[in-house]
Amino acid sequence: MTRVVFDCMVFLQAAARSSGPAAACLQAVREGKVELVISSEIIAEIRDVLTRPRTARKFPTFSVEAADLYVSYPMAKARGFPAHPAPLARGSS
């Protein structure tokens, strides 16, 4: 299965336009067509951006609770990865 990494903007654009390309990306995750790979830092950024006052003004019906629900289903299907992977070991020459 193809693994994908989506940044915060994909989630924001999908929230803004349920019929747009970003929403289709999340739908592919929901349908199991691709595997979402995500870190806790990306999740935190998604929640932060979706609940910012500026975002709330643009999308007044999108509450903190809605943001949590919005990201919870794709996250349930996601594979996590560490935000700061271990450095590559240098081989001895």
Phi and psi in degrees as a GROMACS rama.xvg file:
@    title "Ramachandran Plot"
@    xaxis  label "Phi"
@    yaxis  label "Psi"
@TYPE xy
-73.2343  132.478  THR-2
-99.6702  140.517  ARG-3
-131.324  152.3  VAL-4
-122.387  122.763  VAL-5
-108.454  136.316  PHE-6
-85.406  178.137  ASP-7
-57.3425  -35.6453  CYS-8
-63.5423  -31.4619  MET-9
-62.1634  -43.863  VAL-10
-66.848  -41.601  PHE-11
-65.1287  -44.9423  LEU-12
-65.5384  -36.1916  GLN-13
-66.3058  -36.1538  ALA-14
-67.7403  -34.3486  ALA-15
-76.491  -35.7833  ALA-16
-136.033  99.5383  ARG-17
-67.7719  -11.1378  SER-18
-111.924  9.86965  SER-19
-87.4956  178.692  GLY-20
-61.4285  -37.2085  PRO-21
-65.5146  -40.0821  ALA-22
-63.7411  -36.3359  ALA-23
-63.9775  -34.2125  ALA-24
-62.8561  -46.5935  CYS-25
-67.7667  -33.2432  LEU-26
-64.4678  -36.8484  GLN-27
-62.0475  -35.8211  ALA-28
-66.3892  -47.944  VAL-29
-58.4808  -37.1356  ARG-30
-84.4602  -1.77887  GLU-31
75.5573  18.8703  GLY-32
-78.0891  -28.8886  LYS-33
-136.839  159.004  VAL-34
-106.622  121.668  GLU-35
-80.1063  129.47  LEU-36
-113.522  128.182  VAL-37
-149.868  151.16  ILE-38
-105.835  164.544  SER-39
-64.4465  -29.5691  SER-40
-67.7648  -39.7453  GLU-41
-66.523  -41.1826  ILE-42
-59.7627  -44.5402  ILE-43
-62.9074  -40.0956  ALA-44
-66.0955  -41.0062  GLU-45
-59.1301  -49.7253  ILE-46
-62.8548  -40.5375  ARG-47
-61.5804  -51.5549  ASP-48
-65.006  -42.1991  VAL-49
-66.6586  -18.6755  LEU-50
-113.5  10.2464  THR-51
-68.3637  150.604  ARG-52
-56.0738  -40.4429  PRO-53
-62.6177  -42.1806  ARG-54
-65.8881  -40.5717  THR-55
-61.9095  -36.4904  ALA-56
-67.2506  -37.6603  ARG-57
-73.3976  -33.6712  LYS-58
-128.217  74.8025  PHE-59
-61.9729  -21.7122  PRO-60
-88.9684  -1.36841  THR-61
-95.0143  96.0446  PHE-62
-87.3254  174.053  SER-63
-58.9902  -42.5911  VAL-64
-63.0283  -41.4599  GLU-65
-64.3379  -39.0255  ALA-66
-62.1411  -43.3517  ALA-67
-62.3399  -44.2428  ASP-68
-65.6419  -38.9617  LEU-69
-60.8499  -42.1021  TYR-70
-89.9382  -15.0445  VAL-71
-66.2907  -41.3631  SER-72
-68.1085  -49.5524  TYR-73
-60.1554  -35.9045  PRO-74
-65.4494  -34.1914  MET-75
-63.67  -27.4067  ALA-76
-96.1398  -2.13079  LYS-77
-85.5873  156.94  ALA-78
-103.86  126.88  ARG-79
-81.8292  158.018  GLY-80
-144.913  152.208  PHE-81
-68.0326  142.371  PRO-82
-69.0046  -33.8525  ALA-83
-122.339  86.5917  HIS-84
-62.7734  155.762  PRO-85
-61.9338  142.906  ALA-86
-63.8657  151.341  PRO-87
-66.7997  138.937  LEU-88
-76.9744  135.926  ALA-89
-86.8783  128.312  ARG-90
-75.3683  149.579  GLY-91
-84.5786  135.811  SER-92
